Amino acid sequence: MSSSSWLARHRGGVSLAMAAGSLTTLELCHAQGWLLAPAWQVARHAAEGATVGGLADWFAVSALFQRIPIPLLSRHTNIVVKSRPRLVEGIVDMVQNQWLSPAVIRERLAHLPLTDSLLALLAHPDARRRAERIVRRLARRLVSELDNHALAQFLDSFLRQQLAALPLTPALVVLLRQLLEGAHFDVVWHSLLDGLDRALADTGFRHTFNQLALEALRGYEEEGRWNKLKAWLGKTQLAGEQDDEKVAHLTERVLARLHAELQTLRHTPDAPLRHDIRTLLVGWLARLEAGDVDFEAAIHAFQRTALAQLDTRPWLAQLLATLRQNLVRQLSHRDSDLNQLLAGLLGSGLAALADDAALRERVDGWCRHAINVFVEQNHDIIGDTVRLSLSPTRLPDATLVAQIENRVGHDLQWIRVNGAIVGGTVAGLLAVVRGLVA
């Protein structure tokens, strides 16, 4: 520690020691009969006043920060610690209601370019990467809710509404015109044959067809025709001992015959059935173009019936679950196409914000409004934060006293010096006055 720093911390004590030393020396000289001239008497009284003034200010300054064990006076010492609750509340009031009042914060925010500051921050690569991580986390949170049952129900309802509002007639006209073109109709025709062929090969379809045949045969039995039908089945030489085995064999033969017919139709461009289907489609198109009211009513009735029976929720739930799995997998890899897309969207969004002054002003206005509302609704947080910072747990008494002394200790030392100077000056002037009067 340098000599100047030591003197700055102890100049009050030095001044008191000098005053007390001067008083002791002059009193000893006076007692010995030395230095009896009037000027020395004035100096003696001045030293006495300086000592008294220095002692008084030492007590006043010391009483602020520590307990002084003087009877009757000690209860008025250690003022900072004893007055701590009042000091804290005074600081809270000053900070919360004056320095950081809602009006002050609102006024300050009005001149802050919040969006420009954000854009400047995100121009740094590290800040941009942190922003991208935030976007990815937010995306993962949103994606995790894709398989929510409520979302599938909403999409089902939305899809129904859109299909109900869809004008089918114009769409059907365009569709039929395209289907009736040569190449398109060939695709439709072969797709129809492929679909029928797959249905004939399906085990479930065969089982259903067989059950329907058995039910039809039971109907014949109720009408008394079962014996005649069994005789016919016997003549066809169907395999099997039981009736249901013969019916199953008959089903296989019928389905095989239908399959053969489909193969024949596939290789017969001028098949009558192909011509009949095309004629049917041409007739539908003509009725739609002519505005056939009955035909359009039938289409709308079919639309309503189909929508009433349509339930896309299971399909949508499965689709959303699959979508969720794929998106989660994409978001889990930093360099995936989806994350690259999100980074690109963030960059383009920031670039658009930087180029649009009006948009930046609107964003600033929204941010200012949100901050002001938050401050007004939670203004007590400022006071609570100050109280917590100044609480004995965070700031013990000894630390509080030391911090105040470090901030104002030098000025308080000058108060002690000034007390000694003023006390000595006043005492000296009074001694002069007494000498002149005497």
MOCOR-V837298 format. One record per pair of residues at least 4 apart in sequence whose C-alpha atoms are under 8 Angstrom apart, sorted by the first residue. I is the first residue (numbers start at 1). GAP is how many residues later the second one is. Records with the same first field share a line. If there is no record, write none. Layout:
I->GAP  GAP
//
This chain:
1->4  5
2->4
3->4
4->4
5->4
6->4
7->4
8->402  405
9->400  401  404
10->4  403
11->4  402  403  406
12->4  42  46  401  402  403  404  405
13->4  400  403
14->4
15->4  39  401  402  405
16->4  34  35  38  39  400  401  404
17->4
18->4
19->4  28  29  31  32  35  401
20->4  27  28  30  31
21->4
22->4  22  25
23->4  21  24  25  28
24->4
25->4
26->4  9  14  17  18
27->4  17
28->4
29->4  5  6
30->4  5  6
35->5  6
36->4  5
37->4
38->4  397
39->4
40->4
41->4  390
42->4  386  387  389  390
43->4  385
44->4
45->4  379  382  383  386
46->4  377  378  379  380  381  382  383  385
47->4  377  380
48->4  376  379
49->4  371  374  375  376  377  378  379
50->4  369  370  371  372  373  374  375  377
51->4  369  372  373
52->4  368  371
53->4  363  366  367  368  369  370  371
54->4  362  363  365  366  369
55->4  365
56->4  363
57->4  358  359  362
58->4  358
59->4
60->4
61->4  351  355
62->4  5  6  15  16
63->4  5  13  14  15  16
64->13  14  15  16
65->12  13  14  15  16  336
66->11  12  13
67->7  8  10  11
68->5  6  9  10
69->4  5
70->4
73->4
78->4
79->4
80->4  7  321
81->316  320
83->4
84->4
85->4
86->4
87->4
88->4  299  302
89->4  298
90->4
91->4  295
92->4  5  291  294  295
93->4  5  290
94->4  5
95->4  5  6  287  288
96->4  5  283  284  286  287
97->4  5
98->6
99->5
100->4  5
101->4
102->4  270  273  274  277
103->4
104->4
105->4  267
106->4  262  266
107->4
108->4
109->259
110->258
113->4  251
114->4  250  253
115->4  245  246  248  249
116->4  238  244
117->4
118->4
119->4  231  235
120->4
121->6
122->5  6  9
123->4  5
124->4
125->4
126->4
127->4
128->4
129->4
130->4
131->4
132->4  210  211  214
133->4
134->4
135->4  207
136->4  195  203  206
137->4
138->4
139->4  192
140->4  188  191
141->4
142->4
143->181  184  185
144->180  184
146->5  174  175  177  178
147->4  5  170  173  174  177
148->4
149->4  168
150->4
151->4
152->4  161  164  165  168
153->4  160
154->4
155->4  161
156->4  155  156  157  160
157->4
158->4
159->4
160->4  147
161->4
162->4
163->144
164->139  140  143
167->4
168->4  131  132
169->4  119  127
170->4
171->4
172->4
173->4  112  115  116
174->4
175->4
176->4  105  106  109
177->4  108
178->6
179->5  6  9
180->4  5  98  101  102
181->4
182->4
183->4
184->4
185->4
186->4
187->4
188->4
189->4  85
190->4  76
191->4
192->4
193->4  69  73
194->4
195->4
196->4
197->4  62  65
198->4
199->6
200->5  6  55  59
201->4  5
202->4
203->4
204->4
205->4
206->4  45
207->4
208->4
209->4  42
210->4  37  38  41
211->4
212->4
213->4  34  38
214->4  30  33
215->4
216->4
217->4  9
218->4  8
219->4
220->4  5  6  9
221->4  5  6
222->4
225->4
226->4
227->4
228->4
229->4
230->4  13
231->4
232->4
233->4  5  13
234->4
238->8  11  12
239->6  7  10
240->5  6  9
241->4  5
242->4
243->4
244->4
245->4
246->4
247->4
248->4
249->4
250->4
251->4
252->4
253->4
254->4
255->4
256->4
257->4
258->4
259->4
260->4
261->4
262->4
263->4
264->4
265->4  6
269->5
270->4  5
271->4
272->4
273->4
274->4
275->4
276->4
277->4
278->4
279->4
280->4
281->4
282->4
283->4
284->4
285->4
286->4
287->4  5  8
288->4  7  8
291->5
292->4
293->4
294->4
295->4
296->4
297->4
298->4
299->4
300->4
301->4
302->4
303->4
304->4
305->4
306->4
312->4
313->4
314->4
315->4
316->4
317->4
318->4
319->4
320->4
321->4
322->4
323->4
324->4
325->4
326->4
327->4  11
328->4
329->4
330->6  7  8  9
331->5  7  8
333->6
334->5  6
335->4  5
336->4
337->4
338->4
339->4
340->4
341->4
342->4
343->4
344->4
345->4
346->4
347->4
348->4
349->4
350->4
351->4
352->4
353->4  6  7
354->6
356->4
357->4
358->4
359->4
360->4
361->4
362->4
363->4
364->4
365->4
366->4
367->4
368->4
369->4
370->4
371->4
372->4
373->4
374->4  5
375->4
379->4
380->4
381->4
382->4
383->4
384->4
385->4
386->4
387->4
388->6
389->5  6
390->4  5
391->4  5
392->4  5
395->4  5
396->4
397->4
398->4
399->4
400->4
401->4
402->4
403->4
404->4  5
405->4
406->4
408->4
409->4
410->4
411->4
412->4
413->4
414->4
415->4
416->4
417->4
418->4
419->4
420->4
421->4
422->4
423->4
424->4
425->4
426->4
427->4
428->4
429->4
430->4
431->4
432->4
433->4
434->4
//
